[in-house]
Amino acid sequence: MSNGIKIKDYVQEAINLKTYPLNDNDKILLAYSKEIGLVRLVAKGVKKTKSKLASYVESLVANKLFCRSGRSLDIISSASSLDTFKNIRNDIVKLMFSMYLAEVVINLGVEKDPNSFQIYDLLFKALKQIANTTSKLEFLLVTLRFQLKMMEISGFDLDFYFCVDCGKPIEDMNNVFYSYNQYGMICYKCKLSNLSKTMLINKKILDFLSTLKKSDFNEQTYYDKMANEKICKSCFLFLYKYIEHYSDKKFKTIQTLEEIL
């Protein structure tokens, strides 16, 4: 016991999302913990040349963190690497997609997250896939799956087959519209009486997104083989705008990604 504060040591698995300076020698690490969701931890001395922790607090690295409770923020005592996803850093496109995934988790994730195991596993799989893929189309497909599953886990799921206006199943799937005001799909009948701005969504796009949402990261579907970069880019930007609505933070990576795509 020190100054009346009980020191508690514990271990957690976490994926680093970003760091920012605390003082001349230390940084604060924002990570997503498998056990408790978003966490902010102090990495002491990592700005020093001989710091043993420096490589462990890089963004987009998965570690087992050995921590000690502190007054306001807990402190990283030591760490061991679980996966560095090293191929991500060798390709600017991979890096930007991965940074976008991290932003989604930062913007939609919470502290003491009841869904922490699911979100950690989702992010780990997505980063692993991006590190091992070789084409922009593959990066996009991984990102689409991640967006859809993250939306579902976080409670912001987009139902492609029910009308957000009347609440009924959409019968005519050739006439499905996305309402920009209601942030959901509406049927043709509701569209006629709805004054909000809408966009017609092709039935094949709905089936494509629905299949991606249900499939695993390692599963190749019929639509994976049929998809092209143009379709995936449109779907990515559509889902990004939907996610942005439910976030109270701005996405810093989106402008660069739009230029890359």
C-alpha positions as a LaTeX table, in Angstrom:
\begin{tabular}{lrrr}
\hline
Residue & $x$ (\AA) & $y$ (\AA) & $z$ (\AA) \\
\hline
Met1 & 0.00 & 0.00 & 0.00 \\
Ser2 & 1.30 & 3.47 & $-0.96$ \\
Asn3 & $-0.24$ & 6.76 & 0.21 \\
Gly4 & $-3.39$ & 4.90 & 1.11 \\
Ile5 & $-3.84$ & 3.54 & $-2.42$ \\
Lys6 & $-3.82$ & $-0.19$ & $-2.94$ \\
Ile7 & $-1.62$ & $-1.27$ & $-5.88$ \\
Lys8 & $-3.31$ & $-3.84$ & $-8.10$ \\
Asp9 & $-1.55$ & $-5.77$ & $-10.88$ \\
Tyr10 & $-3.50$ & $-7.33$ & $-13.72$ \\
Val11 & $-3.13$ & $-8.60$ & $-17.29$ \\
Gln12 & $-5.22$ & $-7.82$ & $-20.36$ \\
Glu13 & $-5.10$ & $-8.47$ & $-24.10$ \\
Ala14 & $-5.48$ & $-5.29$ & $-26.13$ \\
Ile15 & $-5.06$ & $-3.86$ & $-29.63$ \\
Asn16 & $-3.40$ & $-0.45$ & $-29.78$ \\
Leu17 & $-5.51$ & 2.17 & $-31.54$ \\
Lys18 & $-3.50$ & 5.40 & $-31.09$ \\
Thr19 & $-1.12$ & 7.21 & $-28.75$ \\
Tyr20 & $-0.72$ & 10.83 & $-27.72$ \\
Pro21 & 1.90 & 12.60 & $-25.59$ \\
Leu22 & 1.51 & 12.99 & $-21.85$ \\
Asn23 & 4.82 & 14.74 & $-21.08$ \\
Asp24 & 8.44 & 14.76 & $-22.24$ \\
Asn25 & 8.95 & 11.05 & $-21.55$ \\
Asp26 & 5.54 & 9.40 & $-21.36$ \\
Lys27 & 2.61 & 8.69 & $-23.68$ \\
Ile28 & $-1.01$ & 7.77 & $-23.20$ \\
Leu29 & $-2.05$ & 4.66 & $-25.09$ \\
Leu30 & $-5.64$ & 4.33 & $-26.28$ \\
Ala31 & $-6.30$ & 0.63 & $-26.85$ \\
Tyr32 & $-9.19$ & $-1.77$ & $-27.16$ \\
Ser33 & $-9.07$ & $-4.40$ & $-24.42$ \\
Lys34 & $-10.54$ & $-7.85$ & $-24.97$ \\
Glu35 & $-11.76$ & $-7.81$ & $-21.38$ \\
Ile36 & $-13.13$ & $-4.29$ & $-20.87$ \\
Gly37 & $-13.33$ & $-2.36$ & $-24.15$ \\
Leu38 & $-11.72$ & 1.05 & $-24.66$ \\
Val39 & $-8.88$ & 1.76 & $-22.22$ \\
Arg40 & $-6.41$ & 4.62 & $-21.71$ \\
Leu41 & $-3.10$ & 3.62 & $-20.18$ \\
Val42 & 0.12 & 5.43 & $-19.33$ \\
Ala43 & 3.25 & 4.13 & $-21.07$ \\
Lys44 & 6.08 & 5.55 & $-18.99$ \\
Gly45 & 9.42 & 6.42 & $-20.57$ \\
Val46 & 8.48 & 5.32 & $-24.09$ \\
Lys47 & 9.93 & 8.50 & $-25.63$ \\
Lys48 & 13.37 & 7.57 & $-24.35$ \\
Thr49 & 15.77 & 5.98 & $-26.85$ \\
Lys50 & 16.33 & 2.81 & $-24.81$ \\
Ser51 & 12.72 & 2.23 & $-23.79$ \\
Lys52 & 11.74 & $-1.44$ & $-23.79$ \\
Leu53 & 8.06 & $-0.50$ & $-24.14$ \\
Ala54 & 8.38 & 1.72 & $-27.22$ \\
Ser55 & 7.73 & $-1.00$ & $-29.83$ \\
Tyr56 & 4.78 & $-2.34$ & $-27.86$ \\
Val57 & 2.82 & 0.91 & $-27.91$ \\
Glu58 & 2.87 & 1.42 & $-31.69$ \\
Ser59 & $-0.58$ & 1.72 & $-33.25$ \\
Leu60 & $-2.21$ & $-1.39$ & $-34.73$ \\
Val61 & $-0.34$ & $-3.90$ & $-32.57$ \\
Ala62 & $-1.93$ & $-6.58$ & $-30.38$ \\
Asn63 & $-0.28$ & $-7.18$ & $-27.00$ \\
Lys64 & $-0.67$ & $-8.88$ & $-23.69$ \\
Leu65 & $-0.33$ & $-5.94$ & $-21.33$ \\
Phe66 & 0.83 & $-6.27$ & $-17.74$ \\
Cys67 & $-0.69$ & $-3.30$ & $-15.93$ \\
Arg68 & $-0.77$ & $-1.66$ & $-12.54$ \\
Ser69 & $-3.58$ & 0.51 & $-11.23$ \\
Gly70 & $-2.79$ & 4.23 & $-10.90$ \\
Arg71 & $-4.41$ & 7.31 & $-9.42$ \\
Ser72 & $-6.24$ & 8.43 & $-12.58$ \\
Leu73 & $-4.92$ & 6.20 & $-15.36$ \\
Asp74 & $-3.47$ & 2.70 & $-15.04$ \\
Ile75 & 0.17 & 2.15 & $-15.97$ \\
Ile76 & 1.71 & $-0.41$ & $-18.34$ \\
Ser77 & 4.42 & $-2.30$ & $-16.43$ \\
Ser78 & 5.49 & $-4.55$ & $-19.32$ \\
Ala79 & 4.11 & $-6.18$ & $-22.45$ \\
Ser80 & 4.46 & $-9.18$ & $-24.74$ \\
Ser81 & 3.45 & $-9.15$ & $-28.39$ \\
Leu82 & 0.53 & $-11.21$ & $-29.69$ \\
Asp83 & 0.61 & $-9.95$ & $-33.29$ \\
Thr84 & 2.26 & $-6.94$ & $-34.92$ \\
Phe85 & 0.33 & $-7.26$ & $-38.23$ \\
Lys86 & 3.68 & $-6.18$ & $-39.72$ \\
Asn87 & 2.65 & $-6.30$ & $-43.39$ \\
Ile88 & 0.21 & $-3.44$ & $-42.75$ \\
Arg89 & 3.09 & $-0.99$ & $-42.34$ \\
Asn90 & 4.64 & $-1.91$ & $-45.70$ \\
Asp91 & 1.70 & $-0.65$ & $-47.74$ \\
Ile92 & 0.07 & 2.79 & $-47.45$ \\
Val93 & $-3.31$ & 1.48 & $-48.65$ \\
Lys94 & $-3.31$ & $-1.31$ & $-46.05$ \\
Leu95 & $-2.26$ & 1.18 & $-43.40$ \\
Met96 & $-5.04$ & 3.65 & $-44.20$ \\
Phe97 & $-7.73$ & 0.94 & $-44.24$ \\
Ser98 & $-6.44$ & $-0.37$ & $-40.89$ \\
Met99 & $-6.39$ & 3.13 & $-39.39$ \\
Tyr100 & $-10.00$ & 3.56 & $-40.52$ \\
Leu101 & $-10.98$ & 0.33 & $-38.70$ \\
Ala102 & $-9.27$ & 1.67 & $-35.58$ \\
Glu103 & $-11.24$ & 4.92 & $-35.90$ \\
Val104 & $-14.52$ & 3.01 & $-36.15$ \\
Val105 & $-13.68$ & 1.22 & $-32.89$ \\
Ile106 & $-12.64$ & 4.48 & $-31.23$ \\
Asn107 & $-15.83$ & 6.21 & $-32.36$ \\
Leu108 & $-18.31$ & 3.41 & $-31.61$ \\
Gly109 & $-16.53$ & 1.51 & $-28.82$ \\
Val110 & $-17.02$ & 2.34 & $-25.15$ \\
Glu111 & $-15.29$ & 1.75 & $-21.83$ \\
Lys112 & $-16.51$ & $-1.28$ & $-19.87$ \\
Asp113 & $-18.02$ & $-2.53$ & $-23.13$ \\
Pro114 & $-20.28$ & $-5.59$ & $-22.65$ \\
Asn115 & $-19.40$ & $-6.57$ & $-26.23$ \\
Ser116 & $-15.63$ & $-6.28$ & $-25.74$ \\
Phe117 & $-14.83$ & $-9.90$ & $-26.61$ \\
Gln118 & $-16.76$ & $-9.70$ & $-29.89$ \\
Ile119 & $-15.31$ & $-6.35$ & $-30.95$ \\
Tyr120 & $-11.74$ & $-7.33$ & $-30.04$ \\
Asp121 & $-12.06$ & $-10.56$ & $-32.01$ \\
Leu122 & $-13.62$ & $-8.70$ & $-34.95$ \\
Leu123 & $-10.83$ & $-6.11$ & $-35.08$ \\
Phe124 & $-8.11$ & $-8.75$ & $-34.65$ \\
Lys125 & $-9.49$ & $-10.82$ & $-37.55$ \\
Ala126 & $-9.90$ & $-7.77$ & $-39.78$ \\
Leu127 & $-6.34$ & $-6.53$ & $-39.19$ \\
Lys128 & $-5.00$ & $-10.05$ & $-39.75$ \\
Gln129 & $-6.88$ & $-10.30$ & $-43.05$ \\
Ile130 & $-5.74$ & $-6.87$ & $-44.26$ \\
Ala131 & $-2.13$ & $-7.72$ & $-43.36$ \\
Asn132 & $-2.32$ & $-10.90$ & $-45.45$ \\
Thr133 & $-4.35$ & $-9.71$ & $-48.45$ \\
Thr134 & $-2.82$ & $-8.40$ & $-51.66$ \\
Ser135 & $-5.39$ & $-6.30$ & $-53.54$ \\
Lys136 & $-7.48$ & $-3.21$ & $-52.98$ \\
Leu137 & $-10.64$ & $-5.23$ & $-53.68$ \\
Glu138 & $-9.75$ & $-7.61$ & $-50.84$ \\
Phe139 & $-9.10$ & $-4.68$ & $-48.47$ \\
Leu140 & $-12.52$ & $-3.28$ & $-49.35$ \\
Leu141 & $-14.31$ & $-6.60$ & $-48.79$ \\
Val142 & $-12.70$ & $-6.99$ & $-45.35$ \\
Thr143 & $-13.63$ & $-3.41$ & $-44.49$ \\
Leu144 & $-17.23$ & $-3.90$ & $-45.61$ \\
Arg145 & $-17.57$ & $-6.99$ & $-43.43$ \\
Phe146 & $-16.04$ & $-5.11$ & $-40.52$ \\
Gln147 & $-18.37$ & $-2.11$ & $-40.94$ \\
Leu148 & $-21.48$ & $-4.29$ & $-41.12$ \\
Lys149 & $-20.57$ & $-6.48$ & $-38.15$ \\
Met150 & $-19.44$ & $-3.51$ & $-36.05$ \\
Met151 & $-22.76$ & $-1.77$ & $-36.76$ \\
Glu152 & $-24.63$ & $-4.90$ & $-35.65$ \\
Ile153 & $-22.61$ & $-5.47$ & $-32.46$ \\
Ser154 & $-22.81$ & $-1.78$ & $-31.48$ \\
Gly155 & $-26.59$ & $-1.69$ & $-31.83$ \\
Phe156 & $-26.68$ & 0.46 & $-34.98$ \\
Asp157 & $-27.60$ & $-2.34$ & $-37.35$ \\
Leu158 & $-29.07$ & $-1.42$ & $-40.74$ \\
Asp159 & $-31.97$ & $-3.72$ & $-41.61$ \\
Phe160 & $-32.09$ & $-4.13$ & $-45.37$ \\
Tyr161 & $-35.45$ & $-5.88$ & $-45.57$ \\
Phe162 & $-37.74$ & $-3.89$ & $-43.24$ \\
Cys163 & $-39.19$ & $-0.45$ & $-43.84$ \\
Val164 & $-38.05$ & 2.00 & $-41.17$ \\
Asp165 & $-41.15$ & 4.10 & $-41.82$ \\
Cys166 & $-44.06$ & 1.64 & $-41.62$ \\
Gly167 & $-42.13$ & $-1.12$ & $-39.82$ \\
Lys168 & $-43.28$ & $-3.84$ & $-42.21$ \\
Pro169 & $-41.19$ & $-6.29$ & $-44.28$ \\
Ile170 & $-40.44$ & $-4.82$ & $-47.71$ \\
Glu171 & $-42.27$ & $-6.93$ & $-50.28$ \\
Asp172 & $-41.02$ & $-5.37$ & $-53.50$ \\
Met173 & $-37.24$ & $-5.71$ & $-53.23$ \\
Asn174 & $-36.82$ & $-4.02$ & $-56.61$ \\
Asn175 & $-38.11$ & $-0.80$ & $-55.08$ \\
Val176 & $-36.17$ & $-0.30$ & $-51.86$ \\
Phe177 & $-35.01$ & 3.19 & $-50.93$ \\
Tyr178 & $-32.61$ & 4.50 & $-48.34$ \\
Ser179 & $-33.96$ & 7.48 & $-46.39$ \\
Tyr180 & $-31.28$ & 10.03 & $-45.51$ \\
Asn181 & $-33.50$ & 11.56 & $-42.81$ \\
Gln182 & $-34.59$ & 8.30 & $-41.17$ \\
Tyr183 & $-31.31$ & 6.44 & $-41.66$ \\
Gly184 & $-32.89$ & 3.25 & $-42.89$ \\
Met185 & $-34.62$ & 1.48 & $-45.76$ \\
Ile186 & $-38.15$ & 2.43 & $-46.77$ \\
Cys187 & $-40.57$ & 0.71 & $-49.12$ \\
Tyr188 & $-41.94$ & 2.25 & $-52.31$ \\
Lys189 & $-45.33$ & 3.01 & $-50.75$ \\
Cys190 & $-43.76$ & 4.97 & $-47.88$ \\
Lys191 & $-41.39$ & 6.66 & $-50.28$ \\
Leu192 & $-44.35$ & 8.16 & $-52.16$ \\
Ser193 & $-45.69$ & 9.79 & $-49.00$ \\
Asn194 & $-42.27$ & 10.61 & $-47.53$ \\
Leu195 & $-40.75$ & 14.01 & $-48.18$ \\
Ser196 & $-37.23$ & 13.04 & $-47.07$ \\
Lys197 & $-34.36$ & 12.66 & $-49.52$ \\
Thr198 & $-34.05$ & 9.04 & $-50.64$ \\
Met199 & $-31.81$ & 6.86 & $-52.79$ \\
Leu200 & $-32.88$ & 3.74 & $-54.70$ \\
Ile201 & $-30.81$ & 0.73 & $-53.59$ \\
Asn202 & $-30.33$ & $-2.06$ & $-56.11$ \\
Lys203 & $-31.60$ & $-5.46$ & $-54.94$ \\
Lys204 & $-28.26$ & $-7.08$ & $-55.77$ \\
Ile205 & $-26.46$ & $-4.54$ & $-53.55$ \\
Leu206 & $-28.82$ & $-5.34$ & $-50.67$ \\
Asp207 & $-28.22$ & $-9.07$ & $-51.11$ \\
Phe208 & $-24.46$ & $-8.44$ & $-51.36$ \\
Leu209 & $-24.30$ & $-6.46$ & $-48.11$ \\
Ser210 & $-26.64$ & $-8.84$ & $-46.29$ \\
Thr211 & $-24.51$ & $-11.84$ & $-47.32$ \\
Leu212 & $-21.30$ & $-10.13$ & $-46.21$ \\
Lys213 & $-22.83$ & $-9.32$ & $-42.83$ \\
Lys214 & $-23.76$ & $-12.95$ & $-42.24$ \\
Ser215 & $-20.54$ & $-14.52$ & $-43.53$ \\
Asp216 & $-17.30$ & $-15.04$ & $-41.62$ \\
Phe217 & $-14.09$ & $-13.19$ & $-42.47$ \\
Asn218 & $-12.54$ & $-16.38$ & $-43.80$ \\
Glu219 & $-15.57$ & $-17.36$ & $-45.86$ \\
Gln220 & $-15.63$ & $-16.55$ & $-49.56$ \\
Thr221 & $-19.16$ & $-16.06$ & $-50.83$ \\
Tyr222 & $-20.62$ & $-15.98$ & $-54.31$ \\
Tyr223 & $-20.72$ & $-12.19$ & $-54.06$ \\
Asp224 & $-17.01$ & $-11.96$ & $-53.20$ \\
Lys225 & $-16.25$ & $-13.46$ & $-56.59$ \\
Met226 & $-18.71$ & $-11.18$ & $-58.39$ \\
Ala227 & $-17.84$ & $-7.89$ & $-56.67$ \\
Asn228 & $-15.59$ & $-5.25$ & $-58.20$ \\
Glu229 & $-13.76$ & $-2.23$ & $-56.78$ \\
Lys230 & $-16.36$ & 0.27 & $-58.00$ \\
Ile231 & $-19.27$ & $-1.49$ & $-56.26$ \\
Cys232 & $-17.27$ & $-2.06$ & $-53.07$ \\
Lys233 & $-16.12$ & 1.58 & $-52.95$ \\
Ser234 & $-19.74$ & 2.79 & $-53.27$ \\
Cys235 & $-20.85$ & 0.40 & $-50.52$ \\
Phe236 & $-17.93$ & 1.42 & $-48.30$ \\
Leu237 & $-18.76$ & 5.14 & $-48.57$ \\
Phe238 & $-22.47$ & 4.43 & $-48.05$ \\
Leu239 & $-21.77$ & 2.51 & $-44.82$ \\
Tyr240 & $-19.23$ & 5.11 & $-43.71$ \\
Lys241 & $-21.86$ & 7.88 & $-43.94$ \\
Tyr242 & $-24.27$ & 5.69 & $-41.97$ \\
Ile243 & $-21.68$ & 5.02 & $-39.23$ \\
Glu244 & $-20.68$ & 8.69 & $-39.14$ \\
His245 & $-24.25$ & 9.61 & $-38.20$ \\
Tyr246 & $-24.01$ & 7.51 & $-35.03$ \\
Ser247 & $-20.59$ & 8.82 & $-34.04$ \\
Asp248 & $-19.95$ & 12.02 & $-32.13$ \\
Lys249 & $-16.39$ & 12.19 & $-33.51$ \\
Lys250 & $-15.08$ & 12.99 & $-36.97$ \\
Phe251 & $-13.18$ & 10.45 & $-39.05$ \\
Lys252 & $-9.69$ & 11.72 & $-39.90$ \\
Thr253 & $-8.81$ & 8.95 & $-42.36$ \\
Ile254 & $-11.76$ & 9.23 & $-44.72$ \\
Gln255 & $-10.38$ & 12.02 & $-46.94$ \\
Thr256 & $-7.15$ & 10.09 & $-47.60$ \\
Leu257 & $-9.10$ & 6.89 & $-48.24$ \\
Glu258 & $-11.34$ & 8.62 & $-50.75$ \\
Glu259 & $-8.24$ & 9.84 & $-52.59$ \\
Ile260 & $-6.69$ & 6.36 & $-52.54$ \\
Leu261 & $-9.87$ & 4.72 & $-53.75$ \\
\hline
\end{tabular}
